[in-house]
Amino acid sequence: MSGGSGLAIRPLLEEGKDQELSELLKSLHPADIADALEPLGMDDIVKVVSLLDNQTGADVLVELNSQARDVVAQGLPVERLTGMVQEMESDDAADLVGDLSSDTASEVLSNIGSEDSEEVRRLLMYDGETAGGLMQLELVSVLETDTVEEAVGRIRRMAEEVGDIGHVFVVDSLGALRGEVSLKDILLAGPSDTMAKLITKPPGLVLQADEDQEIVAQKFQKYDVKVAPVVDHQNRLLGRVTVDDIIDVVHEEADKDFYRLAGSSEEELYVKSPLRTAGLRVPWLLFNLGGGIITSLILRAFQASLEKTMVLVAFVPMVMSISGAVGSQSATITVRGLATGRLAGGNILRNLGKEQKITSIIAISFGVVIALISGSLNRALHIGLAVGLSMAAAILVSAFLGAVTPVFFKTVDIDPAMASGPVVTSINDVVSLLIYTAVGTALA
């Protein structure tokens, strides 16, 4: 449906038929509208969103990716933006307001009402990529001393504000989380039963407000829950994270990793200026250029030795290609393991040992094959031995660097995905060439 609606929206925009476009938009789901807007330019997306009522506009803004949403928010009049923010859940409103300019954010917060404004300000205190930044404040909590009858009354009063009520959180008089109770258990209990009596086990998952969103996503997958309470270090209930937020996190992290592998950013999809787009790609290309300069200097340093054994030069591209590919494989596997949480603590050392065993097999196999080929072609056993051993050594070191570099990046709080792109490629090129030329010329 979204594909057809996208085709219908463009001609209506071009012909200036705002009334017909408004009628079409009313018949579409917000998610379909967001999909239909993706191929359009930013000016057209802003115009379409401005035609929507506040509730639909808010839903569409939530469905848009962060880059498009930020551009649209900056392009809307503050009055319209304020109306849409008022219709959003607290976590979505905080995400949007947090990306606005300080002046626009202040104006929006001053116009959305004191209660809503206070909720957004509270959420903005947390890093956007933590459980506190993901959580929404809309939830149902009851005292452990409340009866079922009292709890049902509270649920009814808060139902419209909270929306999806799957679980009711139980707290003590100080607001500390004691557990959670399902609606089913509440409905089946007697009206005089206390909520403390209905707590049969602690929540399946409790999140600390400062936990990183990747860790949060891993825990949601591990415990297979749809909602999790967020608490502070005194175990006081702050909010909740729902599975739809986690799906967004997974998509966001996957997109960031994809663009970092290419040494770019999602931002370039929404930047019109070719100069600005080029600027997003240049930094990593400069890193690669630096690696290329270093490899050239290495060849220059070994020029005299290589002139005596020119046969080694013929195998330079192959050695760099194979060792680079092996290094990238190790880096990719390690990055994925770190992202999913499978590599942590002692698992990191076990992974390193496993990777070295695997690449030892690969290095020996390729080393023997290339030794036989180069020795036969040149009818010189020592040449075959030199090329084979130097290639095997280059493969082993490249694989080691590919496995270690993401771990190092993780340790210094840099996204490990960056290690699978230009960084590990450039480092492997330099190191493998240095090893090949040094070992090869020494043995040849």
N, C-alpha and C positions, 0 to 999 in steps of 0.2 A: 504493500500500500504506500509506503514512504517513497518508493521510487516513482510511482505514478503521480503522487502529490507534488513531488519535487519538479516534475516536468510541467505540472499545471501552474505552479507558483511563478516560475520564471516569466512566461508570456504575460501573465496578469500584471506583474511588476513592470515589465517593459512597456506595456500599454497604459499604465497608470490607472488600472481598474481597481481602485482600492476597495470599493463596495463589494465587488464580486470576490476579491481576495479575502475580505473579512468573512464572508459567508462560507467560503471554502475552508478557512482555518477553523471555524466553529465546528465543522464536521470531523475534524481530525483529532486524534489523541496527541497530547503534548510530546510524547516520545517520537511520534511520526513527524510532527512539525519540526522537531529538532533535527531528525535525520534529513528531512527535505531541505533544511537550511544549510547543511554542511557544504554543498557544492557552490553556494552563492558567495558573492563578495561581502565584505563586512558592512558596507553601506546598505546593501539590500537586506542583510540579516537584521540590522538595526531597524530598518523601516518595517519589516514584517512583524518583529516583536512589538513595535510601538502600536500596531493595529490590534493587539490582543488585549483582553481584559486583564486585570491585575492577577487574578488567580491562575489563569492559563499562562500568562506571561511568566509568572513565578515558576510554574511547573516546567516550562520550556527552558528557562535559564538554568534550572537545576539539571536538566537533561543534556544541555550543551557541554562540550568539553571546556576545560578551564580557560584555555586561550581565547576561544570564541566568546565565552561568557564574560570575560573581563573586558574585551573590546566592546561588546554590546552594552554592558553596564556603563562604560565611560561615555557611550554615545547617546544614551537615553537622557531626557530631561530629569532633573533630580526629583520632581514631583511624581513622575511615573515610576521611577526606580524605587522611591520610598513606598509607594503603594504595593509594588511587587514584593519588596522585602518583608512587609507586614504579613503577607500571605505565606511566607516560607516557614519551615521548621527552623528552630534556633540554630542548628548546626549548619544548615545551608545558608542562612542569613549571615552567620559569622564568616563563612568562607567567602561570600560575595563582598561583604563590607570590608573584610580584611585586605582585599586586593584593590580597593578604591584608593584614590588619592586622599591625603589626610583631610583636605577641605571638604571634599564630597562626602567622605565617610562621616565627618562630624555633622554635616548638614542632614544626612539621612538619619543618623542616630537621634538627632534632636527632634525629628519629625515623626518617628515611628511609635512614640509613646514610651513613658518612663519604664514600664515593666519589661516590654520587649527590648528596649534599649539596654537595660541593665543585664538582661540575659545575654545579649550579643557581646557586651563589654566583658562579661565574665568569661565567655568562651574565647574571646580574643586574647586573653591572658595566657592561653596555652599555645604551644607550638602547633602549627597547623598539621604537622605530620606525626602527632602523638595521639594517644587515646583521648586525651582531653580536648584536642583540636577536632577529633572526629565525632565526639559525643553530642547528643542532643539532650536538652534539659527537660523535654516533655516526657514524663513518665508518671506512673501511679505508684506511690509508696504509702504504706499504712503502718501504724504502730503495732508492735508485737502484742500489745495489750488490747487492741481493738477486737471486737467481736466480728463475726462474719457479717452480721446485719450492718454494723457501722462501716465495715470495709466496702460492702456493696454500695452503700450510700456515697462514699467517697469516689468509687469507680464511676458511678453515674454522673457525678458532678464534673469529673475530669475527662470523661470519654470523648467529648467533642474536641478538647484541646490536644489530647494525647494521640488520638487516632487509633493506631494499631495497639491493642492491649493484649499481649500474649501472656505476660507474666506480671504479677504484682510483687513489688519488692517490699520486704518487711524490715523495718528499722526499729531501734530502741529510742528512748526519749531524747538521746543526744544526737540522733541522726546516723548512728553507726549501723551498717548493714548487718542483718542477722540471717537473712536468707531470702528465698523467693517462693511464691505459691502460684500455681497455675489457676486459671479461671475455672477449669474443670473441678479442681479440688474445692474451690470456694463454693461452687454451685451445689456440690454433693454434700457439703458439710452442714451441720445444724446451725441455725441462726445465732445461737449463744456460744458456739465454739470460738475460742480466741485464735488469732492468726499464728501465735507462737505454737499452738498445738498442731497447726496444719503444716508447719515446716518439717518435712521428713528428711531432708538432706540439704547441704549447702548448695549455693548456685553452681552450675556446671563450670562456669568461668567467671572470674572476677578480675577486672583490669585496673591497673594503676594508671592514674591520669598522665604520668610522664612516660609511659611505655611507647616505644616507636611503633608507627603504624604497620611496618612490615612484621614485627613481632606479633602485633595484634591479629593481623591477617593469618599468620601461621597458627595461632592459638584457636581462632575460629574454625580453621580447617581440622585441627587436631581433635577438638572437643565436639565438633559438629553441632554448634548452637546457632540459633537465629538472632539472639539478643544477649548482651552481656552488660552487667552493671559496671560503672566506673567509680572508683573510690579514691580518696586521698590517702596519705600515709597513716592517718588515724582511723582508717576504714569507714570514714563518713561517706555516705552515698552522694555522688555529684551528678550523675547522669547515666545515660545508656548509649551503647553502640549497637546498631542493628546490622544485619547481614547485607542489606543493600549498600550501606557505607563501605563494607569490606569488599564488595564486588567492584565498587568504584576505585578503591585503593589498588586492587589487583590490576585493573585495566590501566590505571595511572602509572604504576610501577613498571608494567610491561612496556608501555609506550615510551617512558623515559629511558628504559634500558635499550630499546630498539634504536632510538635516536642517538644515544650515546655510543652505541656500537658503530654508528656511521659518523660519529664525530660532529653531530649537529643537534638541533633542538626542534621540538614541535612548533615553536614560535614561527619558524620560517614558512609554515603553511598559511599563516595569516598576515604575513608582512608583504606589502605590495612592492616596496622598494628593492630592486635587484641589488643595490649597494648594501642595504641592511642585511639582506639574505646572505650575500657573499661574506659579510662580516661575521655571521654566525658560524660559517664553515671554516673560515681562515685559521683560527687558533690551532685546531688539530692538524690542519694541513701544514702549518708552520712547524709543528712538532715532527711530522713526517719528513719535512724538508731538512730539519736538523739531523734526523737519523740518516737521511741520504748523504748529507755532507760528511758525517762521521764515517760512513762506509767508504766514501770516496777517499777520505784521508787514510783509512786503513789500507786500501788498495795501493795508494801512493807510497805508503811506508814500506810495503812489501814488494814494490815494483821491481827492485833489483833482483830479489829472490824469484819472483814469478817469471821474470824474463828468462831465467835459466830452466824453468820447468813450466813452459807455457801451457802444457796440457792441463795444469790445475785450473787455469782461468776458464777453460771450457765448462768446468763443472760448478763454477760459482753460482750461476742462476738456479741450478737444480738444488744445490745444498741450501741456499737461502729459502727457496720455495718449500722444500720438504720440512726443514726445521721450523720455519715459520708456521706452517700448517699444523704441525704437531704441537707447537707451543700454543696456538690458538685453540686447539681442541682441549688441551689441559686447562687453559684459562676459562673456557666456556663451561666445562663441567664443574669447575670449582666455583665459578660465579653462581651457577644454578644451585649448587649445593648450599652455598651461603644464603641465597635468597629464600630457599625453602626451609632453612633451618636444619637441614640434614647434616650440615658440617658445622660443628661447634665443639669447643673443648678438645677432648682427645680424638674426636673424629677427624679433626683437621690434620693431625699427624698421621693418622691411619690412611687418610686420603692421599697425603703426600707420598707415603710409602707405596701405596697401591699404584699411583701414577708413575712412579719411578720404575716399578716392576713391569708395568705395561709398556712404557716407552723403552725400557731396556730390550724387550723382545723386538719392538719395532726397530730400534737403533741397530741391533745386531743383524736383523734380517736385511734391512736396507744397506747396511754397511757391507755385508757379504756380497749382496747382489751387485752393488756399484763397484766393489773391489774387483769382482770377476770381469765385469764389463770393461772397466777402465784398463785393467791389466791386460785383457785380451786385445783391446783396440790398440794399445800402445806397445804390446808385446814386451811388457816390463813389469815384473812382479812387484818391484818396489813402488812403482807408480800406483798400481792397484791397491797395495797396502796403505799407501799414504792417503789416497782419496777415500777409501773405505773407512779407515779409522777416524779420519777427520770429520767425515759425515756423521758417523755414529756418535762422536763426542758432541758435535753441534746439536744433534737431535736431543741427546740427554740433557744438555744444559738448557736448551730452549724449553723443553717440557717442564723442567724444574722451575724456571722463571715463570712459565705460564701458570703453574699451580701456586706459586708463592706470592706473585704480585697481587692477585685479588685479595688474599689474606692480609697482606700489608696494607692495602687500601682500606680494607674494612677496619683494621686496627687503628688507623689514623683518621677514621670517620669520613672517608671518601667513598662514594658509591663504587663498589667492586666492578660494576658493569663497565666502567671506564677502562678497566684493565683488559677487556676483551677486544677493544677497538684499537685505535692508533697507538696507544701506549705500548701494549705488549708486542704489537707488530714491529714497531720501530726498534724497541729494545732487542727483540729476537734477531732482527736483521743485523744489527751491529755486533751482537755477541756471537752469532753463528758464523759470520764472516771472519771475525777476529780469530775464533777457534780454528776454522777451516784453514785460513792462510797460515797461521802459526804452526799448527800440527802438520799440515800438508808440506810446507816448505822445509820443515825440520826433518821429515821422514824421506822426502823425495830427493 
